[in-house]
Amino acid sequence: MSSTFRKQPAKSDLKRPARRGMARFEVVGRAADRDLIRSLAKRLAEDGAEADRIRATISQSMSTKPVRKAGILDALRRSPLVGASLDLARR
């Protein structure tokens, strides 16, 4: 028997991921990064809380917007003690 090697996936194979809301695409990169990119794609395809965290982290690190340095007042406003009735008077 002779084996035939398909260079491109069949059209039915390409439609299957689209039904689940997935897209097939090709990426060009370093050979050393192949496993990293594949594992990242697999995690993102799971579409859970972990995937959302990964997306947010990568989006933030890839952002071209300069990070605004917040002042001490902004940090105090985000404090969990905002609105707490603390008695800070000294004796």
Z-matrix of the N, CA and C atoms (Angstrom, degrees):
N
C 1 1.452
C 2 1.511 1 109.62
N 3 1.276 2 115.60 1 139.48
C 4 1.455 3 119.16 2 176.44
C 5 1.521 4 108.85 3 -98.97
N 6 1.296 5 115.60 4 139.05
C 7 1.461 6 118.99 5 178.76
C 8 1.519 7 109.05 6 -98.70
N 9 1.296 8 115.47 7 136.51
C 10 1.465 9 120.23 8 178.38
C 11 1.505 10 107.93 9 -105.86
N 12 1.275 11 115.43 10 138.50
C 13 1.459 12 121.48 11 -178.87
C 14 1.522 13 108.40 12 -107.43
N 15 1.319 14 115.63 13 122.75
C 16 1.463 15 119.59 14 178.24
C 17 1.512 16 108.77 15 -86.09
N 18 1.315 17 116.15 16 124.96
C 19 1.458 18 119.85 17 178.44
C 20 1.520 19 111.10 18 -80.45
N 21 1.297 20 116.65 19 -29.93
C 22 1.459 21 120.43 20 179.81
C 23 1.524 22 108.41 21 -122.79
N 24 1.333 23 116.69 22 148.41
C 25 1.460 24 118.99 23 179.09
C 26 1.532 25 110.48 24 -68.22
N 27 1.318 26 115.42 25 151.69
C 28 1.460 27 120.49 26 176.76
C 29 1.517 28 109.53 27 -65.77
N 30 1.327 29 115.82 28 156.24
C 31 1.466 30 120.21 29 -178.85
C 32 1.519 31 111.74 30 -60.75
N 33 1.331 32 117.33 31 -35.09
C 34 1.467 33 119.57 32 178.46
C 35 1.524 34 111.11 33 -66.46
N 36 1.342 35 116.87 34 -32.77
C 37 1.465 36 120.32 35 177.45
C 38 1.517 37 111.20 36 -68.80
N 39 1.315 38 117.08 37 -31.73
C 40 1.464 39 120.67 38 -179.98
C 41 1.520 40 111.94 39 -75.66
N 42 1.322 41 117.68 40 -29.46
C 43 1.472 42 121.15 41 -177.96
C 44 1.525 43 112.25 42 -79.10
N 45 1.328 44 116.92 43 -26.62
C 46 1.457 45 120.89 44 -175.88
C 47 1.535 46 113.21 45 -58.23
N 48 1.328 47 120.19 46 -50.22
C 49 1.469 48 119.08 47 179.05
C 50 1.533 49 112.82 48 -65.25
N 51 1.328 50 117.68 49 -29.77
C 52 1.463 51 120.63 50 -179.60
C 53 1.515 52 111.38 51 -63.97
N 54 1.311 53 116.71 52 -30.86
C 55 1.464 54 119.66 53 178.50
C 56 1.521 55 111.73 54 -66.26
N 57 1.335 56 116.26 55 -26.65
C 58 1.464 57 120.34 56 179.12
C 59 1.522 58 112.19 57 -94.54
N 60 1.341 59 117.72 58 9.48
C 61 1.457 60 121.19 59 -179.56
C 62 1.517 61 113.10 60 82.33
N 63 1.322 62 117.33 61 17.71
C 64 1.458 63 121.93 62 -178.95
C 65 1.523 64 109.28 63 -102.28
N 66 1.303 65 115.93 64 159.81
C 67 1.459 66 122.11 65 175.92
C 68 1.519 67 108.55 66 -129.36
N 69 1.301 68 115.91 67 144.76
C 70 1.455 69 121.17 68 178.59
C 71 1.519 70 107.31 69 -101.57
N 72 1.326 71 117.31 70 131.71
C 73 1.458 72 120.30 71 178.85
C 74 1.516 73 109.70 72 -148.84
N 75 1.313 74 114.15 73 163.09
C 76 1.451 75 121.11 74 -177.06
C 77 1.517 76 109.02 75 -111.55
N 78 1.323 77 115.52 76 140.99
C 79 1.457 78 121.73 77 -179.17
C 80 1.519 79 108.39 78 -125.64
N 81 1.309 80 116.72 79 137.43
C 82 1.457 81 121.24 80 176.12
C 83 1.519 82 107.71 81 -106.40
N 84 1.310 83 116.93 82 127.44
C 85 1.453 84 120.91 83 -178.65
C 86 1.517 85 110.65 84 -160.62
N 87 1.311 86 115.19 85 -172.50
C 88 1.462 87 121.31 86 179.80
C 89 1.520 88 109.71 87 -72.80
N 90 1.313 89 115.43 88 144.12
C 91 1.462 90 120.70 89 179.71
C 92 1.529 91 111.29 90 -61.78
N 93 1.321 92 116.51 91 -32.19
C 94 1.463 93 120.63 92 -179.51
C 95 1.531 94 111.93 93 -66.79
N 96 1.330 95 117.59 94 -21.97
C 97 1.466 96 121.75 95 -177.99
C 98 1.523 97 112.99 96 -93.89
N 99 1.311 98 118.16 97 1.34
C 100 1.469 99 121.75 98 -174.91
C 101 1.527 100 111.84 99 -56.14
N 102 1.324 101 117.67 100 -51.47
C 103 1.468 102 120.53 101 -177.89
C 104 1.522 103 111.81 102 -65.09
N 105 1.327 104 116.40 103 -37.30
C 106 1.463 105 120.42 104 178.35
C 107 1.522 106 111.05 105 -63.02
N 108 1.323 107 117.22 106 -47.34
C 109 1.463 108 120.97 107 -178.80
C 110 1.526 109 110.51 108 -65.64
N 111 1.317 110 117.50 109 -40.36
C 112 1.463 111 119.95 110 179.06
C 113 1.528 112 111.57 111 -64.89
N 114 1.323 113 117.10 112 -42.58
C 115 1.468 114 119.07 113 179.66
C 116 1.528 115 110.96 114 -68.39
N 117 1.326 116 116.52 115 -35.46
C 118 1.465 117 120.22 116 176.48
C 119 1.525 118 110.27 117 -64.66
N 120 1.322 119 117.24 118 -45.16
C 121 1.462 120 120.92 119 178.97
C 122 1.519 121 111.23 120 -62.22
N 123 1.330 122 116.57 121 -38.87
C 124 1.462 123 120.43 122 179.67
C 125 1.526 124 110.80 123 -65.22
N 126 1.330 125 116.59 124 -42.81
C 127 1.472 126 120.24 125 178.78
C 128 1.524 127 111.80 126 -64.94
N 129 1.344 128 116.68 127 -41.04
C 130 1.459 129 120.25 128 179.86
C 131 1.524 130 111.38 129 -68.51
N 132 1.316 131 117.90 130 -30.16
C 133 1.461 132 121.68 131 179.41
C 134 1.526 133 111.88 132 -69.91
N 135 1.315 134 117.73 133 -23.57
C 136 1.461 135 120.94 134 179.59
C 137 1.526 136 111.54 135 -67.88
N 138 1.314 137 117.05 136 -28.02
C 139 1.467 138 123.67 137 173.29
C 140 1.526 139 113.73 138 55.55
N 141 1.314 140 115.87 139 54.62
C 142 1.458 141 120.73 140 176.72
C 143 1.524 142 109.78 141 -121.04
N 144 1.311 143 115.86 142 -160.91
C 145 1.466 144 121.17 143 179.93
C 146 1.528 145 110.79 144 -64.53
N 147 1.327 146 116.15 145 -37.87
C 148 1.464 147 120.22 146 178.90
C 149 1.530 148 110.44 147 -64.68
N 150 1.336 149 116.86 148 -39.89
C 151 1.467 150 120.95 149 178.74
C 152 1.530 151 110.44 150 -64.92
N 153 1.315 152 116.93 151 -39.55
C 154 1.472 153 120.53 152 177.77
C 155 1.523 154 111.03 153 -63.63
N 156 1.336 155 116.64 154 -40.23
C 157 1.463 156 120.33 155 179.18
C 158 1.526 157 110.61 156 -65.83
N 159 1.327 158 116.05 157 -42.03
C 160 1.469 159 120.09 158 178.91
C 161 1.520 160 110.38 159 -63.66
N 162 1.339 161 116.87 160 -44.48
C 163 1.476 162 120.45 161 178.54
C 164 1.520 163 111.34 162 -58.89
N 165 1.327 164 116.44 163 -45.22
C 166 1.462 165 120.48 164 -178.52
C 167 1.527 166 110.83 165 -64.06
N 168 1.316 167 116.48 166 -43.15
C 169 1.471 168 120.59 167 -179.42
C 170 1.519 169 111.15 168 -64.13
N 171 1.322 170 116.30 169 -45.64
C 172 1.467 171 119.67 170 -179.20
C 173 1.524 172 110.54 171 -68.15
N 174 1.318 173 117.34 172 -42.20
C 175 1.463 174 119.99 173 178.67
C 176 1.520 175 111.12 174 -60.59
N 177 1.322 176 116.52 175 -41.02
C 178 1.460 177 120.48 176 -179.85
C 179 1.528 178 110.67 177 -66.95
N 180 1.319 179 117.01 178 -40.65
C 181 1.462 180 119.21 179 -178.70
C 182 1.524 181 112.04 180 -73.47
N 183 1.321 182 117.84 181 -25.63
C 184 1.459 183 121.89 182 179.43
C 185 1.529 184 112.43 183 -90.02
N 186 1.316 185 117.32 184 -7.54
C 187 1.456 186 122.02 185 -177.80
C 188 1.525 187 110.84 186 -63.14
N 189 1.320 188 115.62 187 139.27
C 190 1.462 189 120.31 188 178.64
C 191 1.518 190 111.57 189 -93.80
N 192 1.324 191 116.61 190 -4.27
C 193 1.457 192 119.91 191 179.15
C 194 1.529 193 109.47 192 -71.74
N 195 1.311 194 117.79 193 136.03
C 196 1.469 195 118.50 194 176.31
C 197 1.527 196 110.16 195 -69.27
N 198 1.288 197 115.40 196 141.53
C 199 1.463 198 120.53 197 179.31
C 200 1.520 199 108.75 198 -75.05
N 201 1.323 200 115.40 199 126.03
C 202 1.456 201 120.36 200 -179.65
C 203 1.517 202 108.40 201 -82.20
N 204 1.297 203 115.65 202 126.12
C 205 1.456 204 119.68 203 177.99
C 206 1.523 205 108.37 204 -79.35
N 207 1.297 206 115.36 205 121.78
C 208 1.452 207 120.41 206 -179.48
C 209 1.523 208 109.02 207 -84.99
N 210 1.286 209 115.29 208 148.09
C 211 1.451 210 121.04 209 179.24
C 212 1.516 211 111.87 210 -85.10
N 213 1.293 212 115.42 211 177.83
C 214 1.463 213 121.27 212 -179.75
C 215 1.527 214 111.04 213 -64.82
N 216 1.326 215 116.94 214 -33.08
C 217 1.460 216 120.04 215 179.74
C 218 1.524 217 110.56 216 -64.27
N 219 1.339 218 117.43 217 -42.83
C 220 1.463 219 120.55 218 177.66
C 221 1.525 220 110.99 219 -62.34
N 222 1.323 221 117.10 220 -39.88
C 223 1.462 222 120.94 221 178.96
C 224 1.526 223 111.00 222 -64.45
N 225 1.313 224 116.78 223 -40.87
C 226 1.466 225 120.27 224 179.04
C 227 1.528 226 111.28 225 -66.94
N 228 1.325 227 116.99 226 -35.09
C 229 1.472 228 120.39 227 178.73
C 230 1.524 229 111.53 228 -67.63
N 231 1.329 230 118.23 229 -28.43
C 232 1.464 231 121.79 230 178.93
C 233 1.527 232 112.05 231 -86.86
N 234 1.293 233 118.03 232 -2.56
C 235 1.455 234 122.47 233 -176.91
C 236 1.527 235 110.95 234 -62.80
N 237 1.319 236 117.77 235 143.42
C 238 1.469 237 120.24 236 176.81
C 239 1.526 238 112.71 237 -68.56
N 240 1.329 239 117.54 238 -11.60
C 241 1.462 240 120.62 239 -179.77
C 242 1.530 241 112.84 240 -88.76
N 243 1.330 242 117.37 241 1.15
C 244 1.465 243 120.21 242 178.92
C 245 1.523 244 108.11 243 -62.30
N 246 1.296 245 116.37 244 128.94
C 247 1.456 246 121.75 245 179.00
C 248 1.516 247 114.12 246 86.69
N 249 1.317 248 117.73 247 -6.98
C 250 1.468 249 119.67 248 178.47
C 251 1.524 250 108.82 249 -78.09
N 252 1.297 251 114.73 250 138.24
C 253 1.471 252 118.17 251 -179.97
C 254 1.524 253 108.54 252 -88.85
N 255 1.331 254 115.13 253 94.15
C 256 1.449 255 121.67 254 -179.99
C 257 1.516 256 109.13 255 -103.75
N 258 1.318 257 116.52 256 140.03
C 259 1.456 258 121.11 257 176.09
C 260 1.525 259 106.88 258 -96.41
N 261 1.325 260 116.54 259 102.78
C 262 1.444 261 121.45 260 -176.55
C 263 1.538 262 112.60 261 -103.83
N 264 1.326 263 117.17 262 14.67
C 265 1.457 264 120.99 263 -179.64
C 266 1.526 265 110.68 264 -73.88
N 267 1.323 266 115.85 265 137.73
C 268 1.467 267 120.73 266 178.32
C 269 1.518 268 110.48 267 -87.31
N 270 1.300 269 116.10 268 156.40
C 271 1.464 270 120.39 269 178.14
C 272 1.494 271 109.69 270 -90.71
